Amino acid sequence: MTLLPKRVENQPVRMPMLIALVLVHTLALAAPFTFTWQGFSVFVVMMFATGCLGITLCYHRLLSHRSFKTHKLVKYFLMLCGTLSLEGDPSWWVATHRLHHMESDQEMDPHSPRVSFAWAHVLWLLYDDERSHDPAAQARFIPDLVNDPWAKFLARFFLPINLGFLALLYGVGFWMGGFKMATSMIIWGGFFRIAWVWHITWFVNSVTHVLGYRNYETRDDSRNIWWVALLSFGEGWHNNHHANPSAAKSGHRWWEFDLTYGIIKLMQVTGLAWKIHPVVSGQAPGVVKPLPGLQAQVLER
């Protein structure tokens, strides 16, 4: 059984990505030895800010599928939260995710577990996919982001922004309690939190295309699984999402709890969200419809 798809067998490994993965996970292992309640509190806050607000709410439902609209300043703040997850800048993430929907569990899917579970979970990150960053491909897949000045800024300064935030955590911790507190803040609020959010996102790519149940007969292998949904703020209801990708709500049954949708509804009540896309009843199972206002080929084969 192969771990890699044939299309990357002759490609070199992206060494900067490999180094980053090893470094973050190695430093995250220091978490049990650097625990403080202050560091843990920063972990909880930043895990929610980057994992829920940044990735699930912003990168996925707002940017990738345009499931709702919000004010530009709110969107830009949420994009910054997503950037601080260290999962990539908004343009790269959205382009990759739209590719996933277009080719879901087919040969050109960026991260299908039909290749291998390890490939879907993490190995795909070690190989370049020019479709997610080539200018011509970006014009096709992310026409709504390719000229966005804030998206361009976050892409250009992605690494300095994240390094600067880690330095800020360390500085605040040192001011609060010296070296020990600074170490706790940067490990728990930085490296352990980054590794945690990474794996939660990767579970959606890997586990929810292998384990769980299906409410819809989609053309891919997407599944619903409760524990991934809880950890990922609603993303684990993945079969529901693939059947109705533009819907703001991923939990379709009464017991399929979707925290992110609750936040979107709260934003609606406070005037921060509108044009929230509902679950479309009667939509043909497995037919991935194009994003509103985008070229049909973005999400349809």
C-alpha positions as CSV (number, residue, x, y, z in Angstrom):
1,M,0.0,0.0,0.0
2,T,1.4,3.3,-1.0
3,L,1.5,6.4,1.2
4,L,1.7,8.9,-1.6
5,P,-0.2,9.4,-4.9
6,K,1.7,8.8,-8.1
7,R,1.6,12.5,-9.1
8,V,4.1,13.5,-6.3
9,E,6.3,10.4,-6.3
10,N,9.1,12.3,-8.2
11,Q,8.6,15.6,-6.3
12,P,11.0,16.8,-3.6
13,V,9.7,17.2,-0.1
14,R,9.0,20.9,0.9
15,M,11.8,21.1,3.4
16,P,10.5,24.4,5.0
17,M,7.2,22.7,5.7
18,L,8.8,19.6,7.1
19,I,11.0,21.6,9.4
20,A,8.0,23.6,10.6
21,L,5.9,20.5,11.3
22,V,8.8,18.9,13.2
23,L,9.6,22.0,15.2
24,V,6.0,22.8,16.2
25,H,5.3,19.3,17.3
26,T,8.6,18.9,19.2
27,L,8.0,22.2,21.1
28,A,4.4,21.2,21.7
29,L,5.6,18.2,23.6
30,A,6.9,20.6,26.3
31,A,3.3,21.4,27.3
32,P,3.1,19.1,30.3
33,F,6.3,20.5,31.7
34,T,5.4,24.2,31.3
35,F,1.8,24.2,32.5
36,T,0.4,27.3,34.2
37,W,-3.2,28.3,34.4
38,Q,-2.4,31.5,32.6
39,G,-0.8,29.6,29.8
40,F,-3.7,27.2,29.6
41,S,-6.1,30.2,29.5
42,V,-4.3,31.7,26.5
43,F,-4.4,28.2,24.9
44,V,-8.2,28.1,25.3
45,V,-8.7,31.7,24.0
46,M,-6.4,31.3,21.0
47,M,-7.6,27.8,20.2
48,F,-11.1,29.3,19.9
49,A,-9.9,32.4,18.1
50,T,-7.9,30.5,15.5
51,G,-9.7,27.2,15.3
52,C,-13.3,28.3,15.5
53,L,-13.3,31.9,14.4
54,G,-10.3,31.8,12.1
55,I,-10.6,28.4,10.3
56,T,-14.2,27.1,10.7
57,L,-16.1,30.4,10.6
58,C,-13.8,32.4,8.4
59,Y,-11.6,30.4,6.1
60,H,-14.2,27.7,5.6
61,R,-17.8,29.0,5.8
62,L,-17.2,32.7,5.0
63,L,-14.4,32.7,2.5
64,S,-14.4,29.2,0.9
65,H,-18.2,28.8,0.6
66,R,-19.5,32.3,1.1
67,S,-22.2,31.0,3.4
68,F,-22.9,34.4,4.9
69,K,-21.9,38.0,4.6
70,T,-20.4,40.3,7.2
71,H,-18.8,43.7,7.4
72,K,-15.4,44.1,5.8
73,L,-13.7,45.0,9.1
74,V,-15.2,41.9,10.7
75,K,-14.1,39.7,7.8
76,Y,-10.5,41.2,8.0
77,F,-10.3,40.5,11.7
78,L,-11.5,36.9,11.2
79,M,-8.9,36.5,8.4
80,L,-6.2,37.5,10.8
81,C,-7.4,34.9,13.3
82,G,-7.2,32.3,10.5
83,T,-3.7,33.4,9.6
84,L,-2.6,33.0,13.3
85,S,-3.6,29.3,13.1
86,L,-0.4,28.8,10.9
87,E,-2.4,26.8,8.5
88,G,-1.6,29.0,5.6
89,D,-2.7,32.4,4.3
90,P,-6.4,32.8,3.3
91,S,-5.9,32.6,-0.4
92,W,-3.9,29.4,-0.3
93,W,-6.3,27.8,2.2
94,V,-9.4,28.7,0.2
95,A,-8.0,27.7,-3.1
96,T,-7.0,24.3,-1.7
97,H,-10.4,23.7,-0.1
98,R,-12.3,24.6,-3.3
99,L,-10.0,22.2,-5.2
100,H,-11.0,19.5,-2.6
101,H,-14.6,20.0,-3.4
102,M,-14.1,20.0,-7.1
103,E,-12.1,16.7,-7.0
104,S,-13.3,15.2,-3.7
105,D,-11.9,11.7,-3.3
106,Q,-10.8,11.6,-6.9
107,E,-7.3,11.4,-8.3
108,M,-6.6,15.1,-8.1
109,D,-8.1,15.7,-4.6
110,P,-5.4,17.5,-2.7
111,H,-5.9,15.2,0.4
112,S,-8.0,12.1,-0.1
113,P,-7.6,9.2,2.3
114,R,-8.2,6.9,-0.7
115,V,-4.4,7.4,-1.2
116,S,-3.7,6.7,2.4
117,F,-4.8,7.9,5.8
118,A,-1.4,9.5,6.5
119,W,-1.5,11.3,3.1
120,A,-4.9,12.8,3.9
121,H,-4.0,13.8,7.4
122,V,-0.6,15.4,7.0
123,L,1.7,14.1,4.2
124,W,0.0,16.1,1.5
125,L,1.3,19.3,3.1
126,L,4.9,18.1,2.3
127,Y,4.4,18.3,-1.5
128,D,3.7,21.3,-3.6
129,D,0.4,21.7,-5.5
130,E,0.8,24.5,-7.9
131,R,-2.9,24.8,-8.5
132,S,-3.3,26.5,-5.1
133,H,-0.8,29.3,-5.7
134,D,-0.2,29.6,-9.5
135,P,-1.5,33.0,-10.7
136,A,-3.6,31.6,-13.5
137,A,-5.1,28.9,-11.2
138,Q,-5.8,31.5,-8.5
139,A,-7.6,33.7,-11.0
140,R,-9.9,30.7,-11.7
141,F,-10.3,29.3,-8.2
142,I,-10.3,32.4,-6.0
143,P,-11.3,35.3,-8.2
144,D,-13.0,36.8,-5.1
145,L,-9.7,36.9,-3.1
146,V,-6.9,37.2,-5.7
147,N,-7.1,41.0,-5.7
148,D,-8.1,41.5,-2.1
149,P,-5.5,43.8,-0.5
150,W,-5.8,42.3,3.0
151,A,-5.5,38.8,1.6
152,K,-2.4,39.9,-0.3
153,F,-0.9,41.5,2.9
154,L,-1.6,38.3,5.0
155,A,0.0,36.2,2.3
156,R,3.1,38.4,2.0
157,F,3.7,38.8,5.7
158,F,2.4,35.4,6.8
159,L,5.5,34.3,8.6
160,P,6.4,37.7,10.2
161,I,2.9,38.0,11.6
162,N,3.0,34.6,13.2
163,L,6.5,35.0,14.5
164,G,5.5,38.4,15.8
165,F,2.6,37.0,17.7
166,L,4.8,34.3,19.3
167,A,7.2,37.0,20.4
168,L,4.3,39.0,21.8
169,L,3.1,35.9,23.8
170,Y,6.7,35.5,25.2
171,G,7.0,39.2,26.0
172,V,3.7,39.3,27.9
173,G,4.5,36.2,29.8
174,F,7.9,37.5,30.8
175,W,6.3,40.8,32.0
176,M,3.8,38.8,34.0
177,G,6.2,36.3,35.7
178,G,9.6,36.1,34.2
179,F,11.1,33.2,32.1
180,K,8.9,30.5,33.5
181,M,5.7,32.3,32.6
182,A,7.0,33.4,29.3
183,T,7.8,29.8,28.4
184,S,4.4,28.6,29.5
185,M,2.7,31.3,27.4
186,I,4.6,30.6,24.2
187,I,4.3,26.8,24.5
188,W,0.6,26.7,25.5
189,G,-0.6,29.8,23.6
190,G,1.7,29.1,20.7
191,F,3.1,25.8,19.8
192,F,0.8,23.4,21.6
193,R,-2.3,25.4,20.4
194,I,-1.0,25.4,16.8
195,A,-0.4,21.7,16.9
196,W,-3.9,21.1,18.4
197,V,-5.7,23.2,15.8
198,W,-3.7,21.6,13.0
199,H,-4.8,18.1,14.0
200,I,-8.4,19.1,14.5
201,T,-8.5,20.5,11.0
202,W,-6.6,17.5,9.6
203,F,-9.1,15.1,11.3
204,V,-11.8,16.6,9.0
205,N,-9.6,15.8,5.9
206,S,-8.8,12.3,7.0
207,V,-11.1,10.8,9.7
208,T,-14.4,12.2,8.2
209,H,-13.7,10.6,4.9
210,V,-13.1,7.2,6.5
211,L,-15.3,6.8,9.7
212,G,-18.8,7.7,10.6
213,Y,-22.3,7.6,9.1
214,R,-23.9,9.3,6.1
215,N,-27.1,11.3,5.8
216,Y,-26.6,11.7,2.0
217,E,-25.4,9.6,-0.9
218,T,-22.7,12.0,-2.1
219,R,-20.2,11.1,-4.9
220,D,-17.3,11.2,-2.3
221,D,-16.6,9.3,0.9
222,S,-17.5,12.0,3.3
223,R,-18.9,10.9,6.7
224,N,-20.4,12.5,9.8
225,I,-18.6,11.8,13.1
226,W,-19.6,13.3,16.4
227,W,-16.3,13.7,18.2
228,V,-14.7,15.4,15.2
229,A,-17.7,17.8,15.1
230,L,-17.2,18.7,18.8
231,L,-13.5,19.2,18.4
232,S,-13.8,21.2,15.2
233,F,-16.8,23.4,16.2
234,G,-19.2,21.7,13.8
235,E,-17.0,20.6,10.9
236,G,-17.3,16.9,11.7
237,W,-20.7,16.8,10.1
238,H,-18.8,16.5,6.9
239,N,-21.2,14.4,4.8
240,N,-23.9,17.0,5.4
241,H,-21.4,19.7,4.3
242,H,-20.5,17.9,1.1
243,A,-24.1,17.4,0.2
244,N,-24.9,21.1,0.8
245,P,-21.6,22.9,0.7
246,S,-22.8,26.5,0.6
247,A,-25.1,26.1,3.6
248,A,-24.0,28.0,6.8
249,K,-25.3,25.1,8.9
250,S,-23.4,21.8,8.9
251,G,-25.5,20.0,11.5
252,H,-28.7,18.9,9.7
253,R,-30.3,16.6,12.4
254,W,-31.5,18.0,15.7
255,W,-28.7,16.4,17.6
256,E,-25.9,17.3,15.3
257,F,-24.6,20.2,17.4
258,D,-22.9,22.9,15.3
259,L,-21.3,25.7,17.5
260,T,-20.1,27.7,14.5
261,Y,-23.6,28.0,13.1
262,G,-24.8,29.2,16.5
263,I,-22.1,31.9,16.3
264,I,-23.3,32.9,12.8
265,K,-26.8,33.2,14.1
266,L,-25.6,35.3,17.0
267,M,-23.8,37.5,14.6
268,Q,-27.0,37.9,12.6
269,V,-28.9,39.0,15.8
270,T,-26.2,41.6,16.5
271,G,-26.2,42.9,12.9
272,L,-22.8,41.4,12.0
273,A,-24.0,38.7,9.6
274,W,-26.6,38.6,6.9
275,K,-27.6,36.6,3.8
276,I,-27.0,33.4,5.7
277,H,-27.4,30.5,3.2
278,P,-29.9,27.9,4.5
279,V,-29.7,24.1,4.0
280,V,-31.4,23.6,0.6
281,S,-34.0,20.9,0.9
282,G,-34.4,18.7,-2.1
283,Q,-30.9,19.4,-3.4
284,A,-29.7,16.4,-5.4
285,P,-27.5,14.4,-3.1
286,G,-23.8,14.6,-4.0
287,V,-24.2,17.4,-6.5
288,V,-21.8,20.1,-5.5
289,K,-23.2,23.4,-6.7
290,P,-21.0,26.4,-7.6
291,L,-20.4,29.2,-5.2
292,P,-22.8,32.1,-5.8
293,G,-21.2,34.5,-8.2
294,L,-18.3,32.3,-9.0
295,Q,-17.5,30.4,-12.2
296,A,-19.2,27.0,-12.3
297,Q,-16.0,25.2,-12.9
298,V,-14.8,26.2,-9.4
299,L,-16.8,23.5,-7.7
300,E,-18.3,21.4,-10.5
301,R,-16.5,18.8,-12.6
